[in-house]
Amino acid sequence: MTQTTLETNRLLLRLIDPEKDFEAWADCFADKSTMTYIGGGPGYNRAQAWRSMATAIGHQQIRGYSFFSVIEKSSKEWVGRVGPWYPEEWPEPEIGWTIHRNHWRKGFAKEAAAACIDYAFETLGWDRVIHTIQDGNIASMKTAEALGSKRDYSLQGIPAITDELCWVYAQNRADWGARKKD
């Protein structure tokens, strides 16, 4: 298994470490506001949060990549999970994000996702990235747009997440490269 670590000015993106990350992960996924648009209803209990973490770690084993744990360098706090994701029946490979409520509105989703888009194009060899976003999740839509992704198509639900209307935001490698040069 690849031990990839990514770094930005403010953030360290590393493999999920259950020993170090679970308490903050469980707290994040227990929050109703955080879970509103990612299939978590009123929030996860500890057992559901554990399964969610185990799924992300399992995805790493199966695909060779997965969400990273995002750590703020200055405070050493767990900020959230961001990264490449492509489970069975997903429409296309995605760069997704979930940020702990304590770290909302700091630009961490955009910063971490940009590093992950670079990783997807430069290391994983993807030609296109998407972000699947449930209708009404304005903050994630704005993040996707700030990354240069555009609304591409709709889905009626996301497998194992929601049956609600979702939007797929996307961009290709060439658009990302041109954007970075500007």
Salt bridges, closest charged atoms under 4 A:
GLU7 OE2 - LYS73 NZ 2.72
ASP21 OD1 - ARG14 NH2 2.67
GLU23 OE2 - ARG46 NH2 2.94
ASP27 OD2 - HIS100 NE2 2.72
ASP31 OD2 - ARG101 NH1 3.44
GLU77 OE1 - HIS103 NE2 3.10
GLU92 OE1 - ARG128 NE 2.59
GLU111 OE1 - ARG10 NE 2.63
ASP118 OD1 - LYS180 NZ 2.74
GLU122 OE2 - LYS180 NZ 3.94
ASP127 OD1 - ARG173 NH2 3.37
ASP152 OD2 - ARG128 NH2 2.51
